[in-house]
Amino acid sequence: MEIKLNSPLDMHLHLRDGEMLGLTVPSSSKTFSGALVMPNLTPPLTSASSVLEYSGRIKEHSSGDVFTPYMTLFFKNSYTREFLHDIKDKILAVKLYTAGATTNSEDGISLPIGDDTLEVIGMLEELGIPLSVHGETTGFVLERETEFAAAYDELASSFPKLKIVMEHITTTTLAELLGRRENLFATITLHHLLITLDDVIGGALSPHNFCKPVAKSPRDREALRHLALSAHPKVMFGSDSAPHPRDKKESCCGAAGIFHAPFALQLLATIFEGAGKLENLQGFVSDNARAIYDIDPPPKTVVLEKKPFTIPKTCGGVVPFLGGSTLEWSIKEVS
């Protein structure tokens, strides 16, 4: 049994920088046609030169693979219309973070959203630049996304021509919000299709399942699975693959992030086949993203076959998601 995927896309990816690029870039460029690359480096990507230089470093590590890094800009209240106009063709989206909500987000915006932030968002709408959002408050960890839902609703209402992408949604509240605003879209990770909070702290602490937003309840997971498995046209795959060295995860202050980019397609095929929805995988991993972002990724065909594949226990000093587990699907060919 085989399935062929045309130009698969990962619309939320952390590649890090420096030596880590030697692991992260080939892990994605081998099987994905392109990826939306997050800008929360240290320092974050806030200038045209930093975006172009980072894109160049990514391409240097792609080993000649057919792969497009779609770049993002870290949202700042200081941006001018002239600056955004000039950088528009170098990026696919601007990424907004709430200050302190996740890794390297200290330079994000403060809540409640102020007039200076709204002014810049208005420029994005005018220029047709999508807004990508890490939508969490800094309140109680299980309620942060739900608390941010009102902000999403207000932004979608105030800027009806702006495409707003709710990144890595994990709650029923945000899943339901998709249907209420025409200009709201979402990415869903594969780990949030599989785990709940029980898999992080239910038995023993599992640091390699810890991410932000944290996994929620079985009910929330089912809401996400319904959207993804049906390839709902307003959702797309975003791995949020975010590696940290083992010592940073297994420490007294464990870093948030799950790494599974090299095995994402095999994992997704396993999930979709298990639900009897394998025919919808193409829409979830490519077609929807092309329509939402209006992009034409380079051609790449990935053939997966029904053949056991075991995820390695370590990858370049990083412990991957479900390391040591055997999946039912393997990569047969990439062309």
N, C-alpha and C positions, 0 to 999 in steps of 0.2 A: 504494500500500500504506500502511495506517495502523495504529496501535495506540493504544488508549485506556487511560489509567492513571487509576485512581480514588484520590484523596487520597494522592499520593505523600509519603513521609516520609523525612527525613534524620536518622538517629538518632545522629549525632556531628558537630557543626558548631561551628566557631570563628567568631564574628562580630566579635571584637576590641571596641574601644570608641572613643569620641570621633569624630573625623572619618571614620575608617574605616567606621563604621556606614553612612554614606551609600553606600558601595560594596557592603558585604557583605549587608546586610539585603535590599534589593531583589533582589539576585542570587539569593537563595533564596526570598523570599516570593512572587515572581512565579509560580513553577512548583510549589513544594512547599506542601502543606497544613499542615505543621508540621515542627519540627526540635528535636532535643535539643541544647540550647546548653551548651557547656562553660564551666566557672567559673574557669579559670586566667587571670584578668585580673591587673592590678597595681594595687591589692592584689586578692587572690582573693576570690570571693564566699563569705563565711563567716557572714553574718548575714541575718536576714529582711529587713531594710531594704535591704541591698545587692542581694539577689535581686530584690526588688520594683522597686527603682529601675532596675536594669539591664533588667528585663523591660519597664518603661515606655519606656525609651529605644529599645529594639528596636521596639516597637509604633509609636512616633512615626516611625520610618524605613521602615515597611512599605508606605507609599504607598496605604493603604486595601485592600491585598490580603487575601484570606482566608488567614490564616496564624497558627498558634499556636506561640509559642516555649515549648517545654517546658523548664523551668529545672532546673538542677542546683546542688548545694551542694558546695563544696570540703571534702573530708574533713579533720577535725581531731580529735586525740585528746581535746581538752578538751570536746567536746560532751556535754551531759547528756541524759538521757531526756526531761526536761521540754521542753528546747529543741527536740529532734527531733520530739517529739509536736506542738508548736505550729507548726512549719514544714512539717510533712508535706504539708499540702494546697497549699502554695505551690511545691512541687518535684516532679519525677518520679523523681529519683534523687540519690544522693550519689556524687560522683566522687572516687576514691582515686588519688593519684599517689605514686610513689616519689620521694623528695627528689632533685632534680637529674637526673631521667630524661628530661625534655623541657622545652619552653618554659614559663617561669613556674611551675616546679614546686618551687622551692626550699623552700617551706613544706610539702612533702609528708611522708610518713612515712619512718622509717628502717627498714632491713632488718637482721636478720630481724624479722619482724612481732612486736611486743611485746604484753604483756598489756593495756596501755592501749588499743592499737588494737583488739585482739580484743574488749575490753569494749564499745566503741562499735559494732563490727560486730554484736555480739549484740543491741544495742538496735535496730539497723536490722532485723534478722530479726524481732524481737518486734513492731515497728511496721509491718512489711510494706513497708519502703522498699527498693527495689532498690539494689544496690551496683554502680556502674560503675567499672571498673579500667583504668588504664594499666599494664599488667602487664609491666614490665621491671625488671631489676636495673641496676646501674651498672657491670657487668662489661664484658667484651669485646663490642663493639657487635653483632656477628652472633649472639651467644649469649645476649643479655639476655632475650629472651622465653622461650627454652627453659629458662634458669635459673629463671625465675619460675613455670614450670609446676607445680613442686612446691608453691608457695604457693597457686596456684589450687586444686590438688587438696585441700590441707589445709583451705582455707576452705570449699570445697564440702562436704567431709565433716563438718566441725565445725558448719556452719550449714546443714543440709539444707533448711530452709524458706526460705532467703534466695535471691532471684534475683540471680545474679552475672553481669554482662555483661563478657566479655573484649573490650576495645575494640581495634579495628583490628588483628586478628590477622594475622600474616604468615608463620607457620611451620607445617610439617607436624605438629609436636609438639602445638601448640594445636588444630589442626584435628581431630586424633585424640582429644584430651582431651574434646572436646564430647560424644562418644558414651559416655564413661565416667561422667559425672556428670549426673544429671537436672536439676540446678539451675544448670548452666552454659550460657550463651548467648554469642553473639558478634556484633560488627559487622565488616563487611569493606568496605574502601574500593574505589573503582573503579581508582585508580592502582596498587594492589597486584594487581589483576587483569590489569594490562597490563605493568608494568615489573619488571625484576630489578635486582640491583646493577650489572650491566653497563650499564644505562641511566643510572646515576649516575656511575660512575667507570671504566667499561670501556674507552672510547676516550679521550675528553677529559672533564674534569670538567663535569658538567651540574648546576649549582646549583639550577635550577628543578625538578629531579626529586628533590631531597634532602628527605627527611622523616624523622620519627621515629614509629614504628620504621622503620629503613631497609629498603628493598626487599631481598629475600633471593634465593634460587636459583630456577632454573626449576622444580625439583621442588616447592618451597614454593608457587610461584605456581599450579601445576597443582592442588595440594590445595585452595587457595582457590577456584579457578575451579570445581572440582567441587562444592563446597558452594554457591556463589552461583548457578551456572547451573542447578542442580537445585532452587533455592529451598528448600534444607534448612530445615525448620521452626524450627531453633534459631539461624539466622543472619538478619541483616537488614542493609540498606544503611546505612552511616554514612560520609559523604564524607570526614570529617576534613579538609574544605576549610579551609585555614589560610593566609590571605594575609600577605605581607610586602612592603613597598615594594621596588622593584627594587634600590635601593642596599643594602638589608639582605641581599638574596640574593646579589648579585654583589659580595661583599666578602671581605676576608681572613678573616672569621669568619662565613661565610654562615649565615643563619638557616634552621632546619628548618621546612618547611611547603609544601604544594602547594595552589594555588588553582584550583578548577574548578567551583564551585557553579553558575555560570550555565549551564553546558553539561553538567551531570552526567547528566541524563536522555537527552540526545542521545547521549552517549558510551556509556551503559549499553545503550541500544537497539542501537547498533552492535555492542557486544560480544555481547549475547545473540542477535541475529540471526545474527551470524557463526558462532555455535556451534549454530545451529538450535534455540535454546531461548527464543525470544521470548515464548512463552506463559507462561514462568515469571517474567517481569520484574515482574508485578503482585505476586506473592508476596514477592519479594525487596525491593521498594521500598515496600511498604505492609502487606500482609496479615500477614506474620510479626511485624512490629513491633507492630501492633495487639494481636495475641494475647499476645506476650511481655510487653508493658508494660500490657496491659489498658486501652487508650485508645480513644477514639472521636473521631478528628480531624474537623475541619470538612470538609464536602463540597467537593471541587474536582476537576474533570475536566481532564486534560491529554491532548490529542490530538497525537501525533507522526506525521509523514508521511515517507515515503521520498523525501527531497529533499535535495540537497547543502547543507551548512552549513559555513561556514569560521569557525573559532575566531579571534577577533581576536588580534593579537600583543601588545596591551597592554590593560589594563582599569583605568582610574583610577590609573595609576602602578604597577600590579601586572602582572607577566608571568604569564599563565595557563598551566596545564598544556597541552602540545601546541599552544601558540599558533601560528597560521598554518596548522594542519592542516585539511583538509577532511573532514568526517564525512558519512556517508550518510543521517543522519536530522536532521530539523528539528522545531521546535515549530510546529504549525499553529494550535492554538487552546487557550486556557485559559478555563475557564468554571466 
